[in-house]
Structures are given as structure tokens and as C-alpha cells.
Amino acid sequence: MKADVTRNKLVLVVRADSIMDRCLGDFLAARGYTPVCTSTFAEALAAITHNHFVFSVIDLDGTDGLEFLQHLKAEGGPAGPIIVLARGSRIAETLGTLSLAADHVVRKPFTAHASVDT
């Protein structure tokens, strides 16, 4: 059974480290969202097949992040608008992701407000 977006306001959080998961998860929960944190892209794809998300936050650290975004664009699906998190050293590469599938890129480090208020 798929989750009811209007009641649950699910947000997919992909590959954030455990501290960021907790902080971002707490921040989102305090604003009425239900974060679904996954540590791998495979887990994220499984979550997408079983739920509809109001938006997704994807940490692109690692080489397979761009492939994951390309897959989301090719397959479509209920990931919602996509916010990509990227380190300053990768920001030039990450800006190219906007044309792939991302709706917004947030430079790390960032405040939690930057990921939700933009």
C-alpha cells in the first residue's frame, strides 16, 4: 500500500551521514514532515517504489550520485522535487545536475533552513 502524501508529507533523505540524518530528520519532523532516511541509493529506489514523496534531499558525496539522479530522471516516479546537497569542492560538477534531475543545489555546509526554505 502506498503512503498517503496528504497525511504523511513524506520526505526522502538519501545518503546523508548519521548526524545529518538526525538533524535534518528532526528539523523536518518539527515542521510536519515525515523523513524517510536511506543510506544507499538502492534503499532510496526501494523507498520510491513504495511511497510518494513531497520532496527528496540527496547527498551527492560519492561517485554514484549522478547515476542515481540520471536513473530518477529516466524512470520518473514519486520522488518529488529534488534538492541536492554538495560540498563546495564539487559545486561546479553539481551545478550540472540541475539539467539532469535536481530542482535545487544546496552547498555544504548549510543550515537546515537552507534545504527547506529554498
C-alpha positions as CSV (number, residue, x, y, z in Angstrom):
1,M,0.0,0.0,0.0
2,K,1.3,3.4,-0.9
3,A,1.6,6.2,1.7
4,D,-1.0,9.0,1.7
5,V,1.1,12.1,0.8
6,T,-1.5,14.5,2.1
7,R,-1.4,13.0,5.6
8,N,2.2,11.9,5.9
9,K,4.1,14.5,4.0
10,L,7.0,12.1,3.3
11,V,10.4,13.4,2.6
12,L,13.1,11.1,1.2
13,V,16.6,11.8,2.6
14,V,19.3,9.9,0.7
15,R,22.9,9.1,1.9
16,A,23.3,11.8,4.5
17,D,25.6,10.8,7.3
18,S,24.0,9.7,10.6
19,I,24.5,13.1,12.3
20,M,22.9,14.9,9.3
21,D,20.1,12.3,9.2
22,R,19.2,13.1,12.8
23,C,19.5,16.9,12.5
24,L,17.7,17.1,9.2
25,G,15.2,14.5,10.3
26,D,14.4,16.3,13.5
27,F,14.1,19.6,11.6
28,L,11.7,18.2,9.0
29,A,9.7,16.4,11.7
30,A,9.3,19.6,13.7
31,R,7.7,21.1,10.5
32,G,5.2,18.3,10.0
33,Y,7.2,16.2,7.5
34,T,7.9,12.5,7.9
35,P,11.6,11.9,6.9
36,V,12.5,8.5,5.4
37,C,16.3,8.2,5.7
38,T,18.1,5.8,3.4
39,S,21.8,5.1,3.5
40,T,22.2,3.8,-0.1
41,F,20.8,4.6,-3.5
42,A,19.3,1.1,-3.7
43,E,17.4,1.7,-0.5
44,A,16.2,5.0,-1.9
45,L,14.9,3.4,-5.1
46,A,13.1,0.8,-3.0
47,A,11.5,3.5,-0.9
48,I,10.4,5.4,-4.0
49,T,8.7,2.3,-5.4
50,H,6.6,2.0,-2.2
51,N,5.9,5.7,-1.4
52,H,5.2,9.1,-2.8
53,F,7.4,11.9,-1.5
54,V,6.7,15.6,-1.4
55,F,10.4,16.2,-2.0
56,S,13.7,14.5,-1.7
57,V,17.1,15.6,-0.3
58,I,20.0,13.8,-1.9
59,D,23.6,14.0,-0.6
60,L,25.8,13.6,-3.7
61,D,29.1,12.7,-2.0
62,G,30.3,9.7,-3.8
63,T,30.6,8.9,-7.5
64,D,27.3,7.1,-8.0
65,G,25.1,10.1,-7.1
66,L,25.0,11.4,-10.6
67,E,24.0,8.0,-11.9
68,F,21.2,7.9,-9.3
69,L,19.9,11.3,-10.5
70,Q,20.0,10.1,-14.1
71,H,18.1,7.0,-13.1
72,L,15.4,9.1,-11.4
73,K,15.0,11.3,-14.5
74,A,14.9,8.3,-16.8
75,E,12.4,6.3,-14.7
76,G,10.4,9.2,-13.3
77,G,8.5,8.4,-10.2
78,P,7.2,9.8,-7.0
79,A,10.5,11.3,-5.6
80,G,9.0,14.8,-5.8
81,P,11.2,17.9,-6.3
82,I,14.9,17.0,-5.7
83,I,17.3,19.0,-3.5
84,V,20.9,18.0,-3.9
85,L,23.5,18.6,-1.2
86,A,27.1,19.1,-2.4
87,R,30.4,20.1,-0.9
88,G,31.9,23.3,-2.1
89,S,34.7,21.5,-3.9
90,R,32.1,19.6,-6.0
91,I,29.8,22.5,-6.6
92,A,30.8,23.1,-10.3
93,E,30.2,19.4,-11.1
94,T,27.0,19.5,-9.1
95,L,25.6,22.5,-11.0
96,G,25.5,20.2,-14.0
97,T,23.0,18.1,-12.1
98,L,20.3,20.8,-12.4
99,S,20.0,19.8,-16.0
100,L,19.8,16.1,-15.1
101,A,17.1,15.9,-12.4
102,A,17.8,18.2,-9.5
103,D,15.5,21.1,-8.8
104,H,17.9,22.9,-6.4
105,V,21.5,22.5,-5.2
106,V,22.5,23.4,-1.6
107,R,26.1,23.9,-0.9
108,K,27.5,22.1,2.2
109,P,27.9,23.0,4.9
110,F,24.5,24.5,5.2
111,T,21.8,25.3,7.7
112,A,18.7,23.2,7.8
113,H,16.6,26.2,6.8
114,A,18.5,26.4,3.5
115,S,17.3,23.0,2.5
116,V,13.6,23.6,3.2
117,D,13.1,27.3,2.8
118,T,14.6,27.5,-0.8
